[in-house]
Amino acid sequence: MRVEDVTLPEPDADDQWCELLVHTATPEVGKQWTDTGEIHEQRDLKGRAEGETRAVPGHPALTRVLRQHIEDEQLQPGDLLFQGEFGGILAGSVIRRAWRSARKAVLPPHVFESPTGRRVYDIRHTRLTKWLNDGIPPAQVAEWAGNSVAVLLATYARCVDGQLPDLKRRLEAAGDLPEAEVPGAG
């Protein structure tokens, strides 16, 4: 992702949500699996037409982090947002080491040793589950995630938890069948 793919609101704006525009995927697949002999393979987004993009909202906390990072690193619009050595793609091994260090710094030892969040990709699962648990409509979550609603629900529906009391209140507030008239009353 390049700096120009991040739309940051003005620092004094009331709404501090940013927007990330995803153009392509560049997975690390290994030199032996690419036609170019490069470690990364650039692909169009899964399930989208060639050249199609996907916009994803960025929480105000992310807005603050990105704004500071861009300023600190003096990044320009065409620059990669997070760069590896010599300005290229950040190596997967660097990302994995940083992720492992971050997990170790914030998680209790028994959680750190568990599978919880072991892979960087697990962040995606956590975010999608959180959005669904927060009541974001599945169609919107699927759009942001780049999934179909069917794939999203097949994967994450079992992770939705804690919404039953609110759903019951909403159903009650929507009304029910009219009260039956009792014969002879009235």
DRENZALO-454287 format. One record per atom (N, C-alpha, C): residue in one letter; atom name; z negated, x negated, y negated. Coordinates in pm, whole numbers, padded with zeros to 5 digits. Example, Ala and Ser with C-alpha at 12.3 -4.5 7.8 and 13.67 -1.06 7.14 Angstrom:
2
 res atom      z      x      y
   A    N -00780 -01319  00569
   A   CA -00780 -01230  00450
   A    C -00780 -01320  00330
   S    N -00708 -01285  00225
   S   CA -00714 -01367  00106
   S    C -00787 -01290 -00003
% end
This chain:
186
 res atom      z      x      y
   M    N  00000 -00084  00116
   M   CA  00000  00000  00000
   M    C  00000 -00089 -00123
   R    N  00082 -00052 -00217
   R   CA  00094 -00129 -00340
   R    C  00014 -00061 -00452
   V    N -00017 -00138 -00553
   V   CA -00095 -00088 -00666
   V    C -00026  00035 -00725
   E    N  00106  00032 -00734
   E   CA  00180  00143 -00793
   E    C  00170  00272 -00710
   D    N  00121  00262 -00587
   D   CA  00105  00380 -00500
   D    C -00029  00448 -00520
   V    N -00110  00395 -00610
   V   CA -00241  00453 -00640
   V    C -00238  00509 -00781
   T    N -00264  00638 -00793
   T   CA -00271  00701 -00924
   T    C -00418  00717 -00959
   L    N -00462  00640 -01058
   L   CA -00601  00644 -01102
   L    C -00610  00728 -01229
   P    N -00710  00817 -01236
   P   CA -00728  00892 -01360
   P    C -00779  00800 -01471
   E    N -00767  00844 -01594
   E   CA -00823  00767 -01705
   E    C -00973  00755 -01683
   P    N -01034  00644 -01721
   P   CA -01178  00624 -01697
   P    C -01268  00733 -01756
   D    N -01225  00797 -01866
   D   CA -01308  00900 -01929
   D    C -01269  01043 -01888
   A    N -01176  01057 -01794
   A   CA -01134  01191 -01750
   A    C -01247  01260 -01674
   D    N -01255  01392 -01686
   D   CA -01357  01469 -01613
   D    C -01336  01461 -01463
   D    N -01211  01467 -01421
   D   CA -01176  01463 -01278
   D    C -01147  01318 -01241
   Q    N -01231  01256 -01160
   Q   CA -01216  01115 -01124
   Q    C -01157  01095 -00984
   W    N -01095  01197 -00928
   W   CA -01027  01181 -00799
   W    C -00896  01106 -00822
   C    N -00871  01006 -00739
   C   CA -00743  00935 -00746
   C    C -00650  00993 -00639
   E    N -00528  00944 -00636
   E   CA -00433  00987 -00533
   E    C -00365  00864 -00476
   L    N -00358  00858 -00344
   L   CA -00292  00748 -00274
   L    C -00163  00801 -00216
   L    N -00053  00734 -00245
   L   CA  00077  00776 -00196
   L    C  00118  00683 -00082
   V    N  00128  00740  00038
   V   CA  00161  00661  00157
   V    C  00311  00676  00183
   H    N  00381  00562  00188
   H   CA  00526  00562  00208
   H    C  00564  00532  00353
   T    N  00501  00432  00408
   T   CA  00536  00383  00542
   T    C  00410  00342  00617
   A    N  00426  00317  00742
   A   CA  00319  00258  00823
   A    C  00363  00118  00860
   T    N  00269  00025  00861
   T   CA  00301 -00113  00895
   T    C  00200 -00162  00999
   P    N  00209 -00106  01120
   P   CA  00110 -00145  01221
   P    C  00130 -00288  01270
   E    N  00019 -00348  01310
   E   CA  00022 -00481  01369
   E    C  00048 -00462  01518
   V    N  00168 -00498  01561
   V   CA  00205 -00474  01701
   V    C  00225 -00603  01781
   G    N  00238 -00714  01713
   G   CA  00260 -00841  01781
   G    C  00405 -00883  01776
   K    N  00428 -01013  01764
   K   CA  00564 -01068  01751
   K    C  00655 -01029  01867
   Q    N  00599 -01024  01988
   Q   CA  00682 -00996  02105
   Q    C  00732 -00851  02109
   W    N  00676 -00763  02025
   W   CA  00713 -00622  02029
   W    C  00797 -00578  01911
   T    N  00834 -00670  01821
   T   CA  00917 -00632  01706
   T    C  01055 -00694  01720
   D    N  01151 -00630  01657
   D   CA  01288 -00683  01658
   D    C  01302 -00804  01566
   T    N  01211 -00815  01470
   T   CA  01221 -00921  01369
   T    C  01141 -01046  01406
   G    N  01055 -01037  01506
   G   CA  00968 -01149  01540
   G    C  00845 -01157  01451
   E    N  00827 -01058  01363
   E   CA  00710 -01051  01277
   E    C  00595 -00982  01352
   I    N  00474 -01005  01307
   I   CA  00357 -00942  01370
   I    C  00351 -00794  01338
   H    N  00392 -00756  01216
   H   CA  00387 -00617  01173
   H    C  00526 -00553  01183
   E    N  00526 -00425  01209
   E   CA  00652 -00350  01213
   E    C  00644 -00238  01110
   Q    N  00740 -00235  01018
   Q   CA  00740 -00130  00917
   Q    C  00812 -00008  00974
   R    N  00745  00107  00964
   R   CA  00799  00232  01018
   R    C  00785  00342  00916
   D    N  00872  00443  00930
   D   CA  00853  00564  00850
   D    C  00729  00635  00903
   L    N  00677  00727  00824
   L   CA  00558  00800  00865
   L    C  00588  00889  00984
   K    N  00494  00893  01077
   K   CA  00508  00972  01198
   K    C  00527  01120  01164
   G    N  00624  01183  01227
   G   CA  00645  01326  01209
   G    C  00702  01364  01073
   R    N  00759  01270  01001
   R   CA  00815  01296  00869
   R    C  00959  01245  00865
   A    N  01036  01304  00775
   A   CA  01174  01261  00758
   A    C  01175  01119  00700
   E    N  01284  01049  00724
   E   CA  01299  00913  00672
   E    C  01278  00911  00522
   G    N  01192  00821  00475
   G   CA  01166  00806  00332
   G    C  01065  00905  00274
   E    N  01020  00999  00354
   E   CA  00923  01098  00305
   E    C  00785  01033  00287
   T    N  00711  01080  00189
   T   CA  00580  01024  00159
   T    C  00470  01127  00189
   R    N  00346  01079  00181
   R   CA  00230  01166  00201
   R    C  00126  01128  00096
   A    N  00077  01228  00022
   A   CA -00026  01205 -00079
   A    C -00162  01238 -00020
   V    N -00259  01149 -00044
   V   CA -00394  01166  00008
   V    C -00491  01151 -00109
   P    N -00588  01244 -00121
   P   CA -00684  01232 -00231
   P    C -00783  01119 -00206
   G    N -00828  01058 -00314
   G   CA -00928  00952 -00306
   G    C -01053  00994 -00382
   H    N -01164  00994 -00316
   H   CA -01293  01032 -00374
   H    C -01322  00951 -00501
   P    N -01396  01008 -00596
   P   CA -01430  00933 -00717
   P    C -01496  00797 -00690
   A    N -01573  00784 -00583
   A   CA -01632  00654 -00550
   A    C -01522  00553 -00518
   L    N -01418  00597 -00447
   L   CA -01305  00509 -00417
   L    C -01230  00475 -00545
   T    N -01217  00572 -00635
   T   CA -01152  00547 -00763
   T    C -01220  00432 -00835
   R    N -01354  00434 -00839
   R   CA -01428  00327 -00907
   R    C -01405  00192 -00840
   V    N -01407  00189 -00707
   V   CA -01387  00064 -00633
   V    C -01247  00010 -00659
   L    N -01146  00096 -00648
   L   CA -01007  00051 -00667
   L    C -00982  00005 -00810
   R    N -01034  00079 -00907
   R   CA -01015  00040 -01047
   R    C -01074 -00100 -01071
   Q    N -01194 -00123 -01019
   Q   CA -01260 -00253 -01037
   Q    C -01184 -00364 -00963
   H    N -01139 -00334 -00841
   H   CA -01065 -00433 -00761
   H    C -00936 -00474 -00830
   I    N -00862 -00376 -00880
   I   CA -00734 -00404 -00948
   I    C -00759 -00489 -01072
   E    N -00865 -00456 -01145
   E   CA -00899 -00534 -01265
   E    C -00944 -00675 -01227
   D    N -01036 -00687 -01132
   D   CA -01090 -00818 -01093
   D    C -00981 -00912 -01043
   E    N -00889 -00858 -00964
   E   CA -00783 -00939 -00904
   E    C -00661 -00952 -00994
   Q    N -00662 -00882 -01108
   Q   CA -00551 -00882 -01204
   Q    C -00420 -00846 -01135
   L    N -00426 -00739 -01056
   L   CA -00309 -00696 -00980
   L    C -00211 -00621 -01068
   Q    N -00084 -00637 -01036
   Q   CA  00024 -00571 -01108
   Q    C  00080 -00459 -01020
   P    N  00154 -00362 -01078
   P   CA  00202 -00247 -01001
   P    C  00273 -00280 -00869
   G    N  00354 -00384 -00863
   G   CA  00428 -00417 -00741
   G    C  00348 -00495 -00638
   D    N  00227 -00537 -00672
   D   CA  00145 -00617 -00582
   D    C  00086 -00531 -00471
   L    N  00064 -00593 -00355
   L   CA -00010 -00527 -00248
   L    C -00152 -00503 -00298
   L    N -00206 -00389 -00266
   L   CA -00340 -00355 -00312
   L    C -00445 -00449 -00253
   F    N -00432 -00479 -00125
   F   CA -00519 -00576 -00058
   F    C -00429 -00679  00005
   Q    N -00444 -00803 -00038
   Q   CA -00351 -00909 -00001
   Q    C -00415 -01010  00092
   G    N -00331 -01062  00177
   G   CA -00372 -01173  00261
   G    C -00347 -01303  00187
   E    N -00354 -01409  00262
   E   CA -00329 -01540  00205
   E    C -00188 -01544  00148
   F    N -00173 -01601  00032
   F   CA -00043 -01617 -00037
   F    C  00018 -01482 -00079
   G    N -00065 -01376 -00090
   G   CA -00016 -01247 -00140
   G    C  00051 -01158 -00038
   G    N  00056 -01199  00088
   G   CA  00119 -01118  00192
   G    C  00025 -01014  00251
   I    N  00071 -00954  00360
   I   CA -00008 -00852  00429
   I    C -00137 -00915  00482
   L    N -00246 -00844  00463
   L   CA -00376 -00889  00511
   L    C -00375 -00891  00664
   A    N -00417 -01001  00722
   A   CA -00416 -01016  00867
   A    C -00515 -00919  00932
   G    N -00474 -00862  01043
   G   CA -00560 -00770  01117
   G    C -00691 -00835  01158
   S    N -00687 -00962  01191
   S   CA -00810 -01032  01232
   S    C -00909 -01039  01116
   V    N -00860 -01053  00994
   V   CA -00947 -01057  00876
   V    C -01011 -00919  00855
   I    N -00931 -00815  00868
   I   CA -00981 -00679  00853
   I    C -01087 -00651  00960
   R    N -01060 -00687  01084
   R   CA -01155 -00661  01192
   R    C -01285 -00738  01172
   R    N -01278 -00864  01127
   R   CA -01400 -00942  01101
   R    C -01482 -00879  00988
   A    N -01414 -00837  00882
   A   CA -01485 -00774  00768
   A    C -01549 -00643  00813
   W    N -01477 -00566  00893
   W   CA -01531 -00438  00942
   W    C -01654 -00462  01031
   R    N -01645 -00561  01118
   R   CA -01759 -00592  01206
   R    C -01879 -00636  01124
   S    N -01858 -00718  01023
   S   CA -01967 -00763  00936
   S    C -02029 -00645  00860
   A    N -01945 -00556  00811
   A   CA -01995 -00439  00737
   A    C -02077 -00349  00829
   R    N -02029 -00325  00950
   R   CA -02104 -00243  01046
   R    C -02239 -00307  01075
   K    N -02238 -00437  01098
   K   CA -02362 -00507  01131
   K    C -02462 -00501  01016
   A    N -02411 -00506  00893
   A   CA -02498 -00505  00775
   A    C -02565 -00370  00752
   V    N -02499 -00260  00791
   V   CA -02552 -00128  00755
   V    C -02604 -00045  00872
   L    N -02568 -00080  00993
   L   CA -02608  00002  01108
   L    C -02729 -00056  01179
   P    N -02817  00032  01230
   P   CA -02925 -00019  01315
   P    C -02864 -00087  01438
   P    N -02932 -00184  01496
   P   CA -02876 -00259  01610
   P    C -02824 -00171  01725
   H    N -02897 -00065  01761
   H   CA -02853  00019  01873
   H    C -02723  00093  01841
   V    N -02701  00128  01714
   V   CA -02575  00194  01675
   V    C -02463  00090  01665
   F    N -02496 -00028  01609
   F   CA -02396 -00134  01601
   F    C -02343 -00169  01740
   E    N -02428 -00173  01840
   E   CA -02388 -00209  01977
   E    C -02315 -00095  02047
   S    N -02324  00026  01995
   S   CA -02257  00142  02056
   S    C -02110  00144  02015
   P    N -02033  00236  02073
   P   CA -01891  00247  02034
   P    C -01869  00308  01895
   T    N -01974  00361  01833
   T   CA -01961  00428  01704
   T    C -01894  00338  01601
   G    N -01777  00379  01556
   G   CA -01706  00306  01452
   G    C -01667  00165  01488
   R    N -01655  00136  01615
   R   CA -01624 -00002  01657
   R    C -01489 -00047  01604
   R    N -01390  00042  01610
   R   CA -01255  00005  01560
   R    C -01238  00054  01417
   V    N -01164 -00019  01338
   V   CA -01136  00023  01201
   V    C -01072  00161  01202
   Y    N -00988  00189  01300
   Y   CA -00918  00318  01309
   Y    C -01016  00434  01323
   D    N -01138  00406  01371
   D   CA -01239  00511  01387
   D    C -01276  00574  01253
   I    N -01254  00502  01143
   I   CA -01282  00558  01011
   I    C -01197  00683  00990
   R    N -01074  00678  01036
   R   CA -00983  00794  01023
   R    C -01042  00915  01094
   H    N -01089  00894  01217
   H   CA -01146  01005  01293
   H    C -01270  01061  01222
   T    N -01351  00973  01169
   T   CA -01471  01016  01099
   T    C -01436  01098  00976
   R    N -01337  01052  00899
   R   CA -01298  01123  00777
   R    C -01241  01261  00810
   L    N -01154  01269  00909
   L   CA -01095  01399  00942
   L    C -01201  01495  00993
   T    N -01292  01446  01075
   T   CA -01401  01530  01125
   T    C -01488  01578  01008
   K    N -01518  01488  00915
   K   CA -01601  01525  00800
   K    C -01531  01631  00716
   W    N -01403  01614  00689
   W   CA -01331  01715  00611
   W    C -01337  01851  00680
   L    N -01314  01854  00810
   L   CA -01320  01982  00882
   L    C -01461  02040  00877
   N    N -01562  01957  00896
   N   CA -01701  02005  00890
   N    C -01741  02049  00751
   D    N -01677  01995  00650
   D   CA -01706  02036  00512
   D    C -01632  02165  00475
   G    N -01555  02219  00570
   G   CA -01486  02345  00546
   G    C -01350  02334  00482
   I    N -01295  02214  00474
   I   CA -01158  02199  00421
   I    C -01065  02267  00522
   P    N -00975  02354  00477
   P   CA -00887  02423  00571
   P    C -00806  02325  00657
   P    N -00794  02354  00787
   P   CA -00721  02264  00876
   P    C -00579  02230  00829
   A    N -00510  02324  00767
   A   CA -00374  02295  00720
   A    C -00377  02185  00614
   Q    N -00479  02186  00526
   Q   CA -00489  02083  00423
   Q    C -00527  01950  00484
   V    N -00622  01949  00577
   V   CA -00662  01826  00643
   V    C -00542  01766  00718
   A    N -00467  01849  00786
   A   CA -00349  01802  00860
   A    C -00248  01739  00764
   E    N -00227  01802  00650
   E   CA -00133  01748  00550
   E    C -00177  01610  00504
   W    N -00305  01596  00468
   W   CA -00356  01468  00421
   W    C -00350  01362  00530
   A    N -00374  01405  00655
   A   CA -00379  01310  00767
   A    C -00241  01274  00820
   G    N -00142  01356  00788
   G   CA -00009  01331  00842
   G    C  00005  01381  00985
   N    N -00075  01481  01021
   N   CA -00069  01543  01153
   N    C -00017  01684  01139
   S    N  00021  01742  01251
   S   CA  00045  01886  01253
   S    C -00091  01952  01270
   V    N -00101  02079  01233
   V   CA -00226  02153  01252
   V    C -00260  02159  01400
   A    N -00159  02176  01485
   A   CA -00183  02184  01630
   A    C -00246  02055  01683
   V    N -00192  01940  01642
   V   CA -00247  01812  01687
   V    C -00387  01793  01631
   L    N -00405  01826  01505
   L   CA -00537  01812  01442
   L    C -00641  01894  01518
   L    N -00611  02021  01543
   L   CA -00709  02108  01609
   L    C -00729  02070  01755
   A    N -00623  02026  01822
   A   CA -00639  01984  01961
   A    C -00730  01861  01971
   T    N -00727  01778  01870
   T   CA -00806  01655  01871
   T    C -00946  01674  01815
   Y    N -00959  01752  01707
   Y   CA -01083  01755  01632
   Y    C -01162  01885  01637
   A    N -01106  01994  01689
   A   CA -01177  02122  01686
   A    C -01315  02112  01752
   R    N -01327  02033  01856
   R   CA -01456  02019  01925
   R    C -01559  01943  01841
   C    N -01514  01878  01736
   C   CA -01604  01799  01651
   C    C -01664  01881  01538
   V    N -01610  02000  01515
   V   CA -01660  02083  01406
   V    C -01796  02137  01447
   D    N -01894  02119  01360
   D   CA -02031  02155  01393
   D    C -02105  02202  01269
   G    N -02197  02294  01287
   G   CA -02286  02335  01180
   G    C -02232  02440  01086
   Q    N -02118  02498  01115
   Q   CA -02059  02596  01023
   Q    C -02093  02740  01059
   L    N -02148  02764  01177
   L   CA -02169  02901  01224
   L    C -02255  02985  01129
   P    N -02368  02938  01079
   P   CA -02446  03022  00987
   P    C -02367  03065  00863
   D    N -02293  02971  00805
   D   CA -02212  03004  00687
   D    C -02101  03102  00722
   L    N -02038  03082  00836
   L   CA -01931  03173  00877
   L    C -01985  03314  00899
   K    N -02102  03326  00959
   K   CA -02163  03458  00980
   K    C -02190  03526  00846
   R    N -02245  03450  00749
   R   CA -02270  03508  00615
   R    C -02141  03554  00550
   R    N -02038  03476  00563
   R   CA -01909  03514  00504
   R    C -01853  03639  00568
   L    N -01866  03649  00699
   L   CA -01817  03769  00769
   L    C -01898  03892  00728
   E    N -02029  03878  00716
   E   CA -02112  03991  00673
   E    C -02076  04032  00531
   A    N -02053  03936  00444
   A   CA -02019  03966  00304
   A    C -01884  04035  00293
   A    N -01796  04010  00388
   A   CA -01663  04071  00385
   A    C -01669  04218  00422
   G    N -01780  04261  00474
   G   CA -01794  04402  00511
   G    C -01768  04425  00658
   D    N -01797  04543  00699
   D   CA -01786  04578  00840
   D    C -01727  04718  00847
   L    N -01739  04777  00960
   L   CA -01695  04914  00975
   L    C -01780  05004  00887
   P    N -01723  05113  00836
   P   CA -01805  05204  00754
   P    C -01916  05264  00839
   E    N -02026  05295  00771
   E   CA -02138  05358  00841
   E    C -02092  05492  00895
   A    N -02129  05522  01019
   A   CA -02094  05651  01080
   A    C -02184  05758  01023
   E    N -02123  05871  00997
   E   CA -02204  05982  00948
   E    C -02278  06044  01065
   V    N -02405  06071  01045
   V   CA -02486  06132  01150
   V    C -02471  06282  01136
   P    N -02430  06351  01245
   P   CA -02410  06499  01236
   P    C -02539  06567  01192
   G    N -02526  06660  01101
   G   CA -02639  06738  01055
   G    C -02716  06671  00942
   A    N -02686  06546  00912
   A   CA -02757  06480  00803
   A    C -02679  06504  00674
   G    N -02744  06511  00567
   G   CA -02673  06517  00444
   G    C -02697  06627  00362
% end
